[in-house]
Amino acid sequence: MSAQEARHKLKSRARGQAVRSRRAAVALALANKLLVVTGGPGVGKTTLVNSILKILCAKSVAVALCAPTGRAAKRLSESTGLEAKTIHRLLEGEPATSAGVGEEVDFPTQFVKLLIGR
């Protein structure tokens, strides 16, 4: 086997593993109301999020997208075409009036997606 053939075989295996991981993540997301996606650059966060959103939008599921910073929320909005907020904006956080620890918060959506990138 040549070096080029070996590289091609390794890339094919890596792609196959990425597809399997993405499918498992989508299944996990659809089985839960909250999903936290993390990872460094280039690991497939945007691809995963867009895959999940396509399925949820097709099922007419109300979603809320949020990120820890305004910059991350802006990037999330740009990559999905949907509104994304910072976590505190989604929770409508006001330090003096916010729900306390253990108190229930009623979300107007059926699914909340939280993106924490690097």
Buried (B, 14 or more C-beta within 10 A) or exposed (E): EEEEEEEEEEEEEEEEEBEEEBEEBBEEBBEEEEBEBEEEEEBBBBEBBEBBBEEBEEEEBEBBBBBBEEEBBEBBBEBBEBEBBBBEEBBEEEEEEEEEEEEEEEEEBEBBBBBBBE
